Amino acid sequence: MDANSILRAPTTSVAAKQSDALSFEPLKRQRIFKIKKSDSELIQFFWSSPIAAFFNDEVIAPVIGCSRKTLQCDRWKKCGLPFRKIGGRVLYQKKDVITWLESHKLVNSTSEYQCEVANA
């Protein structure tokens, strides 16, 4: 018996079942891709939600006008928005975000803002 005939030998029923099981394995591992929502949809979702709702950084970033990376860096620096870590997920509560946004004083020009930062 040569090597080619061994390779062409019919598989047993157990081996066939195993190969069928293996053929379905990649289907189990496939990720279901979420459709990315636009920033305006995320902002609308935020403002239409109840005050006690929690959101991830994907929703909060466009609401406060920064990137997700900025939120991550602020968490690392222990500044910025207050957050909760629940089950390994970082979540921001709507009332905390609104309080944080309202705590910033309105200014008419960037020079006023710089003066405030320098005086603080």
N, C-alpha and C positions, 0 to 999 in steps of 0.2 A: 504494500500500500504506500503510495507516494504522498507528499505533503498536500498536493492539490486535492486529492480525493478525500483527505481528512477534513480539509476546509469546506468541501462541498457536502459533507455528510449531513443527513437530515438531523434536525435538532429533536431532542426528546420533548415530551409534552411539558415537563417541569421547566426545562430551559426555555421553551416557547412562551410559557406563562410569565417567566421572569423577564424575558425580553419585551413582552407586551407591557408589563408593569413599568419597566424602565422607559419605554417609549412615551408613557403618559406623565412621567416625572417632570419634564420641563414645563408642561402645562400647569402643574401645581405651583411651580416657582414663578410663573409669570406675574408681573406686577400689573395692577390695574391702574392705568395712568389717569390722573385727575385732570380735568380741563381747567386750566389756569384762568381765574377770573381777573378782569381788569381792575385797576386801582379804584375806579369810580364805583364799580359794583361792590368791592370790599368796603369802601367808605359808606356806601348806602346801607350795606348789611350791618355795619357797626352801629350807625345812628338809629336804625330801625329796631334794634334788639333791646331787650329789657335792661335796666340799669345794673342788675346783678349778674349779667352774662359774662362769661370768660371767653377770651380770644387768644389765639397764638400770635406769634410775631409776624406772620404773613398778613394778617388783617390789620394789626396795629401800626406797622411801618407806614403804609400810605396815609393812615389817619393823622399821624403826627408829622408826616413829611420827611421821613428818613428811610434808610435802607435797613433790611433785616440784620445786616452785618453791624450796623451802628448800634442797634438794640443789643446784639450779642456782646459787643465791646463795652457798652454801658453796664451791662450786667456784670461783666468781668471786673470792671473798675469800681463796681458798687455805687454807681450814680445813675441818674435818669429815672425812668419809670419804676414804680414799685411793682413787683411781680410775685407770683406764687409758683412753686415747683410741686406739681401734683402728679404722682406716679411717673416721675422722670420727664414730664412735659412742663415746659415753661408757659405759664398762662398769665394774662393780664386781665383784670376785672375792669369793666366799663367805667364804673364810678371812680376808680383810682386814676384811670386815664383822663377823665374829664377834670378831676381835681388837679391833676398835674398840669393840664393845659391851662386851666384858669389861674394857676399860681404864677404864671408868667405875665409880667406887666406889658401892656401894649405900649409900643414906641412908634414914633413918627419917622425916625430915620436910624440908620445904622450907627451914627455917631452917638445918639442917645443910648443905644444898647451898649456900646463899648464903654461909655462913661459909667454906666451902672455896673458892668462887670469889673471895671477897674476899681470902683469904690467898694465893691462887695468884699 
